[in-house]
Amino acid sequence: MSQKGSRTERELVHLFNQTGSWAAIRIAGSGLTKDPNPDVLAGNKKRCLAIECKSTKAKSKYLYPEDITQITDFASKFGAEAWLAIRFNHKGWYFLKPESLEKTKSSNLLINIELAQERGLKFEDIIKEGEKNE
């Protein structure tokens, strides 16, 4: 894993933990084994999120279908919600459900800033959604 990747994962964990009502941990070495693991697990009393984290300086990011299959498989077995969290530089974090990603002609997946803004939730929205009914 790149230093940038682990740094952005730690940034996201810190954001969740500083809310006071959410707790999060980073799963070190996720993606390095055959077993599906999320990059980050976050939860509160109402919700548990299994999160695949990505970050980019570009306006778009391509993903392999296996990345999304692994997070959805893990989330299903663990009883968590599967999410992709992507941080575009200078735009902040966006959270998307795996099924909201665009497929390319080569069967990879594409996420760009426009799609994230249209279909995704900002960090503030994802934590508010999880605090309903508390």
Secondary structure, DSSP 4 states (H G I P E B T S, - for coil): --HHHHHHHHHHHHHHHTTSS-EEEE-TTTTSSSS---SEEEE-SS-EEEEEEEEESSSEEEE-HHHHHHHHHHHHHHT-EEEEEEEETTTEEEEE-GGGSEEPTTS-EEEEHHHHHHH-EEHHHHHHHHHTT-
